[in-house]
Amino acid sequence: MTFDWSWEAAGEVLPDLVEAFLQVTLVATVVGSIIAAVLGLVIAMIRRLAPSWIAMPVHGVMEFIRMTPIVIQLLFAYYTFQQFSPLTIGIVVLGVHYASYMAEVYRSGIDAVPKGQWEAATALSMSTTRTWRRIVIPQALRITVPALGTWVISMFKDTPFLIVITVTEMLAAAYEYGASDFRLLEPITLCGLIFLAASYPTAILLRRLEVRLARY
């Protein structure tokens, strides 16, 4: 195996990496983030509104998910639900795994809503549904959006773990090229640069969004 840089090899592998990024890595991140954001909000609301005999088991499951490595969760789901495609399993596992973290972010945002807002809604005889839809959730989202974005970036950087369930995402495509051409320097370097090119601008946008939301 050689470690001298070859622009020819870089140009040869780049289209495969971009294709894997667009068709797998990006799709897994976007769909997984949607699952995590929606499920995380549902979990946070369950813990706030549901009776303890429901809220406590949900909290226990979320704690278990947070305390176990995502690789183990991927392998467990892969061998348990073999009727589904590896990509589908990977997306769902990513979504559920990060929903456990986003639920805590939502919870902190909900707890940060001033007590006076809850009292005002009660004084106006607003229903629970309307209180959450018109008062609580908008204010909680304004507080939590930057933190939620950080978890989305973390999910994006965790997509290479999908390689353990045979999903050919960007890193897997890099390894496949390295195995066939005995060159890993170019594909791994380009893989890292693509991750950086996608995540760094997102991080900057999140910081600007955080500053803007802090003004309101």
C-alpha atoms as a printed R data frame, in Angstrom:
    type eleno elety resid chain resno       x      y       z
1   ATOM     1    CA   MET     A     1   0.000  0.000   0.000
2   ATOM     2    CA   THR     A     2   1.354  3.423  -0.942
3   ATOM     3    CA   PHE     A     3   0.958  6.742   0.875
4   ATOM     4    CA   ASP     A     4   2.203  9.187  -1.782
5   ATOM     5    CA   TRP     A     5  -0.546 11.526  -2.968
6   ATOM     6    CA   SER     A     6  -1.898 10.958  -6.462
7   ATOM     7    CA   TRP     A     7  -4.144 13.555  -8.074
8   ATOM     8    CA   GLU     A     8  -5.156 10.952 -10.631
9   ATOM     9    CA   ALA     A     9  -6.420  8.617  -7.898
10  ATOM    10    CA   ALA     A    10  -8.160 11.529  -6.154
11  ATOM    11    CA   GLY     A    11  -9.959 12.492  -9.344
12  ATOM    12    CA   GLU     A    12 -10.916  8.876  -9.937
13  ATOM    13    CA   VAL     A    13 -12.455  8.271  -6.511
14  ATOM    14    CA   LEU     A    14 -14.078 11.696  -6.009
15  ATOM    15    CA   PRO     A    15 -17.224 10.989  -8.100
16  ATOM    16    CA   ASP     A    16 -17.898  7.799  -6.117
17  ATOM    17    CA   LEU     A    17 -17.523  9.653  -2.829
18  ATOM    18    CA   VAL     A    18 -19.821 12.469  -3.924
19  ATOM    19    CA   GLU     A    19 -22.399  9.943  -5.117
20  ATOM    20    CA   ALA     A    20 -22.257  8.066  -1.801
21  ATOM    21    CA   PHE     A    21 -22.515 11.376   0.058
22  ATOM    22    CA   LEU     A    22 -25.604 12.517  -1.841
23  ATOM    23    CA   GLN     A    23 -27.409  9.193  -2.042
24  ATOM    24    CA   VAL     A    24 -26.633  7.754   1.399
25  ATOM    25    CA   THR     A    25 -24.838 10.032   3.863
26  ATOM    26    CA   LEU     A    26 -26.965 13.105   3.190
27  ATOM    27    CA   VAL     A    27 -30.217 11.129   2.976
28  ATOM    28    CA   ALA     A    28 -29.483  9.315   6.245
29  ATOM    29    CA   THR     A    29 -28.712 12.621   7.968
30  ATOM    30    CA   VAL     A    30 -31.759 14.510   6.693
31  ATOM    31    CA   VAL     A    31 -34.317 11.748   7.254
32  ATOM    32    CA   GLY     A    32 -32.715 10.685  10.535
33  ATOM    33    CA   SER     A    33 -32.806 14.297  11.742
34  ATOM    34    CA   ILE     A    34 -36.500 14.600  10.929
35  ATOM    35    CA   ILE     A    35 -37.220 11.402  12.857
36  ATOM    36    CA   ALA     A    36 -35.095 12.564  15.788
37  ATOM    37    CA   ALA     A    37 -36.650 16.052  15.911
38  ATOM    38    CA   VAL     A    38 -40.246 14.835  15.803
39  ATOM    39    CA   LEU     A    39 -39.759 11.828  18.077
40  ATOM    40    CA   GLY     A    40 -37.700 13.865  20.526
41  ATOM    41    CA   LEU     A    41 -40.493 16.429  20.868
42  ATOM    42    CA   VAL     A    42 -43.072 13.667  21.368
43  ATOM    43    CA   ILE     A    43 -40.914 12.078  24.082
44  ATOM    44    CA   ALA     A    44 -40.415 15.414  25.836
45  ATOM    45    CA   MET     A    45 -44.177 16.038  25.826
46  ATOM    46    CA   ILE     A    46 -44.886 12.525  27.098
47  ATOM    47    CA   ARG     A    47 -42.504 13.045  29.990
48  ATOM    48    CA   ARG     A    48 -44.200 16.357  30.790
49  ATOM    49    CA   LEU     A    49 -47.862 15.428  30.292
50  ATOM    50    CA   ALA     A    50 -48.246 11.664  30.606
51  ATOM    51    CA   PRO     A    51 -48.902  9.895  33.929
52  ATOM    52    CA   SER     A    52 -45.842  8.502  35.675
53  ATOM    53    CA   TRP     A    53 -46.592  4.891  34.722
54  ATOM    54    CA   ILE     A    54 -46.068  5.925  31.090
55  ATOM    55    CA   ALA     A    55 -43.460  8.662  31.509
56  ATOM    56    CA   MET     A    56 -41.079  6.601  33.642
57  ATOM    57    CA   PRO     A    57 -40.720  3.633  31.248
58  ATOM    58    CA   VAL     A    58 -40.229  6.048  28.342
59  ATOM    59    CA   HIS     A    59 -37.520  7.813  30.320
60  ATOM    60    CA   GLY     A    60 -35.899  4.460  31.121
61  ATOM    61    CA   VAL     A    61 -35.804  3.456  27.455
62  ATOM    62    CA   MET     A    62 -34.282  6.797  26.469
63  ATOM    63    CA   GLU     A    63 -31.633  6.457  29.173
64  ATOM    64    CA   PHE     A    64 -30.785  2.966  27.917
65  ATOM    65    CA   ILE     A    65 -30.401  4.273  24.358
66  ATOM    66    CA   ARG     A    66 -28.152  7.122  25.483
67  ATOM    67    CA   MET     A    67 -25.973  4.805  27.562
68  ATOM    68    CA   THR     A    68 -25.289  2.197  24.863
69  ATOM    69    CA   PRO     A    69 -23.028  2.670  21.815
70  ATOM    70    CA   ILE     A    70 -24.773  3.373  18.541
71  ATOM    71    CA   VAL     A    71 -22.742  0.597  16.872
72  ATOM    72    CA   ILE     A    72 -24.339 -1.988  19.159
73  ATOM    73    CA   GLN     A    73 -27.775 -0.549  18.435
74  ATOM    74    CA   LEU     A    74 -27.128 -0.714  14.691
75  ATOM    75    CA   LEU     A    75 -25.976 -4.335  14.845
76  ATOM    76    CA   PHE     A    76 -28.876 -5.356  17.102
77  ATOM    77    CA   ALA     A    77 -31.443 -3.782  14.773
78  ATOM    78    CA   TYR     A    78 -29.695 -5.180  11.681
79  ATOM    79    CA   TYR     A    79 -29.856 -8.780  12.887
80  ATOM    80    CA   THR     A    80 -33.313 -8.396  14.424
81  ATOM    81    CA   PHE     A    81 -35.148 -6.699  11.546
82  ATOM    82    CA   GLN     A    82 -33.619 -8.375   8.521
83  ATOM    83    CA   GLN     A    83 -36.809 -7.847   6.515
84  ATOM    84    CA   PHE     A    84 -35.835 -4.193   6.104
85  ATOM    85    CA   SER     A    85 -32.992 -2.767   4.038
86  ATOM    86    CA   PRO     A    86 -29.774 -1.880   5.875
87  ATOM    87    CA   LEU     A    87 -30.178  1.789   4.926
88  ATOM    88    CA   THR     A    88 -33.700  1.913   6.358
89  ATOM    89    CA   ILE     A    89 -32.499  0.284   9.575
90  ATOM    90    CA   GLY     A    90 -29.571  2.694   9.782
91  ATOM    91    CA   ILE     A    91 -31.762  5.761   9.313
92  ATOM    92    CA   VAL     A    92 -34.258  4.641  11.957
93  ATOM    93    CA   VAL     A    93 -31.535  3.760  14.467
94  ATOM    94    CA   LEU     A    94 -29.850  7.127  13.932
95  ATOM    95    CA   GLY     A    95 -33.196  8.884  14.355
96  ATOM    96    CA   VAL     A    96 -34.150  7.034  17.534
97  ATOM    97    CA   HIS     A    97 -30.664  7.340  19.017
98  ATOM    98    CA   TYR     A    98 -30.532 11.096  18.562
99  ATOM    99    CA   ALA     A    99 -34.167 11.522  19.556
100 ATOM   100    CA   SER     A   100 -33.076 10.499  23.055
101 ATOM   101    CA   TYR     A   101 -30.701 13.479  23.132
102 ATOM   102    CA   MET     A   102 -33.052 15.915  21.435
103 ATOM   103    CA   ALA     A   103 -35.771 15.015  23.930
104 ATOM   104    CA   GLU     A   104 -33.547 16.365  26.693
105 ATOM   105    CA   VAL     A   105 -32.927 19.525  24.683
106 ATOM   106    CA   TYR     A   106 -36.667 20.015  24.227
107 ATOM   107    CA   ARG     A   107 -37.226 19.332  27.919
108 ATOM   108    CA   SER     A   108 -34.776 22.041  28.916
109 ATOM   109    CA   GLY     A   109 -36.426 24.436  26.467
110 ATOM   110    CA   ILE     A   110 -39.877 23.693  27.845
111 ATOM   111    CA   ASP     A   111 -38.643 24.146  31.407
112 ATOM   112    CA   ALA     A   112 -37.158 27.502  30.390
113 ATOM   113    CA   VAL     A   113 -40.548 28.893  29.357
114 ATOM   114    CA   PRO     A   114 -41.343 31.464  32.076
115 ATOM   115    CA   LYS     A   115 -43.847 30.362  34.685
116 ATOM   116    CA   GLY     A   116 -45.853 33.503  33.982
117 ATOM   117    CA   GLN     A   117 -46.570 32.249  30.463
118 ATOM   118    CA   TRP     A   118 -48.212 29.119  31.849
119 ATOM   119    CA   GLU     A   119 -50.180 31.172  34.375
120 ATOM   120    CA   ALA     A   120 -51.343 33.590  31.696
121 ATOM   121    CA   ALA     A   121 -52.581 30.718  29.536
122 ATOM   122    CA   THR     A   122 -54.506 29.327  32.509
123 ATOM   123    CA   ALA     A   123 -55.968 32.756  33.282
124 ATOM   124    CA   LEU     A   124 -57.182 33.042  29.678
125 ATOM   125    CA   SER     A   125 -58.796 29.584  29.932
126 ATOM   126    CA   MET     A   126 -56.713 28.275  27.041
127 ATOM   127    CA   SER     A   127 -56.921 24.553  26.446
128 ATOM   128    CA   THR     A   128 -53.845 22.399  27.019
129 ATOM   129    CA   THR     A   129 -53.487 21.753  23.303
130 ATOM   130    CA   ARG     A   130 -53.669 25.428  22.414
131 ATOM   131    CA   THR     A   131 -51.292 26.382  25.211
132 ATOM   132    CA   TRP     A   132 -48.683 24.005  23.904
133 ATOM   133    CA   ARG     A   133 -49.238 24.895  20.247
134 ATOM   134    CA   ARG     A   134 -49.387 28.684  20.596
135 ATOM   135    CA   ILE     A   135 -47.211 29.431  23.628
136 ATOM   136    CA   VAL     A   136 -44.971 26.637  24.882
137 ATOM   137    CA   ILE     A   137 -43.648 24.966  21.735
138 ATOM   138    CA   PRO     A   138 -42.824 28.219  19.835
139 ATOM   139    CA   GLN     A   139 -40.857 29.583  22.794
140 ATOM   140    CA   ALA     A   140 -39.150 26.255  23.482
141 ATOM   141    CA   LEU     A   141 -38.109 25.905  19.840
142 ATOM   142    CA   ARG     A   142 -36.628 29.392  19.811
143 ATOM   143    CA   ILE     A   143 -34.456 28.372  22.756
144 ATOM   144    CA   THR     A   144 -33.505 24.915  21.533
145 ATOM   145    CA   VAL     A   145 -32.930 25.316  17.778
146 ATOM   146    CA   PRO     A   146 -29.149 25.944  18.086
147 ATOM   147    CA   ALA     A   147 -28.666 22.904  20.337
148 ATOM   148    CA   LEU     A   148 -30.811 20.752  18.045
149 ATOM   149    CA   GLY     A   149 -28.649 21.809  15.121
150 ATOM   150    CA   THR     A   150 -25.552 20.706  16.995
151 ATOM   151    CA   TRP     A   151 -27.018 17.230  17.396
152 ATOM   152    CA   VAL     A   152 -27.810 17.142  13.670
153 ATOM   153    CA   ILE     A   153 -24.135 17.809  12.941
154 ATOM   154    CA   SER     A   154 -23.199 15.035  15.376
155 ATOM   155    CA   MET     A   155 -25.529 12.653  13.563
156 ATOM   156    CA   PHE     A   156 -23.951 13.632  10.250
157 ATOM   157    CA   LYS     A   157 -20.510 12.755  11.628
158 ATOM   158    CA   ASP     A   158 -21.836  9.427  12.967
159 ATOM   159    CA   THR     A   159 -23.098  8.209   9.585
160 ATOM   160    CA   PRO     A   160 -19.803  6.326   8.937
161 ATOM   161    CA   PHE     A   161 -20.942  3.869  11.612
162 ATOM   162    CA   LEU     A   162 -23.460  2.599   9.047
163 ATOM   163    CA   ILE     A   163 -20.581  0.686   7.512
164 ATOM   164    CA   VAL     A   164 -21.020 -1.962  10.242
165 ATOM   165    CA   ILE     A   165 -24.409 -2.947   8.749
166 ATOM   166    CA   THR     A   166 -23.107 -3.038   5.157
167 ATOM   167    CA   VAL     A   167 -24.436  0.380   4.141
168 ATOM   168    CA   THR     A   168 -22.147  1.852   1.489
169 ATOM   169    CA   GLU     A   169 -22.028  5.412   2.745
170 ATOM   170    CA   MET     A   170 -19.143  7.747   1.961
171 ATOM   171    CA   LEU     A   171 -16.537  6.146   4.219
172 ATOM   172    CA   ALA     A   172 -17.480  2.673   3.006
173 ATOM   173    CA   ALA     A   173 -17.069  3.873  -0.592
174 ATOM   174    CA   ALA     A   174 -13.616  5.186   0.325
175 ATOM   175    CA   TYR     A   175 -12.620  1.836   1.811
176 ATOM   176    CA   GLU     A   176 -13.956 -0.041  -1.200
177 ATOM   177    CA   TYR     A   177 -11.768  2.038  -3.479
178 ATOM   178    CA   GLY     A   178  -8.780  1.530  -1.182
179 ATOM   179    CA   ALA     A   179  -9.313 -2.224  -1.125
180 ATOM   180    CA   SER     A   180  -9.441 -2.479  -4.909
181 ATOM   181    CA   ASP     A   181  -6.671 -0.001  -5.788
182 ATOM   182    CA   PHE     A   182  -4.540 -0.315  -2.639
183 ATOM   183    CA   ARG     A   183  -4.722  3.436  -2.092
184 ATOM   184    CA   LEU     A   184  -6.391  4.853   1.016
185 ATOM   185    CA   LEU     A   185  -4.719  8.233   1.405
186 ATOM   186    CA   GLU     A   186  -6.711  9.953  -1.333
187 ATOM   187    CA   PRO     A   187 -10.199  8.551  -0.572
188 ATOM   188    CA   ILE     A   188  -9.902  8.992   3.211
189 ATOM   189    CA   THR     A   189  -8.546 12.532   2.832
190 ATOM   190    CA   LEU     A   190 -11.291 13.504   0.403
191 ATOM   191    CA   CYS     A   191 -13.869 11.883   2.662
192 ATOM   192    CA   GLY     A   192 -12.713 14.052   5.567
193 ATOM   193    CA   LEU     A   193 -12.715 17.187   3.404
194 ATOM   194    CA   ILE     A   194 -16.278 16.512   2.252
195 ATOM   195    CA   PHE     A   195 -17.402 16.091   5.854
196 ATOM   196    CA   LEU     A   196 -15.667 19.355   6.736
197 ATOM   197    CA   ALA     A   197 -17.115 21.192   3.739
198 ATOM   198    CA   ALA     A   198 -20.621 20.129   4.725
199 ATOM   199    CA   SER     A   199 -20.451 20.542   8.511
200 ATOM   200    CA   TYR     A   200 -18.396 23.719   8.946
201 ATOM   201    CA   PRO     A   201 -20.781 26.073   7.076
202 ATOM   202    CA   THR     A   202 -23.673 24.499   8.975
203 ATOM   203    CA   ALA     A   203 -21.939 25.228  12.274
204 ATOM   204    CA   ILE     A   204 -21.424 28.860  11.253
205 ATOM   205    CA   LEU     A   205 -25.099 29.212  10.288
206 ATOM   206    CA   LEU     A   206 -26.131 27.743  13.630
207 ATOM   207    CA   ARG     A   207 -23.999 30.254  15.514
208 ATOM   208    CA   ARG     A   208 -25.542 33.117  13.548
209 ATOM   209    CA   LEU     A   209 -29.013 31.708  14.156
210 ATOM   210    CA   GLU     A   210 -28.278 31.482  17.873
211 ATOM   211    CA   VAL     A   211 -27.230 35.147  17.948
212 ATOM   212    CA   ARG     A   212 -30.322 36.211  16.033
213 ATOM   213    CA   LEU     A   213 -32.717 34.218  18.214
214 ATOM   214    CA   ALA     A   214 -31.097 35.651  21.345
215 ATOM   215    CA   ARG     A   215 -32.295 39.104  20.279
216 ATOM   216    CA   TYR     A   216 -35.963 38.130  20.584
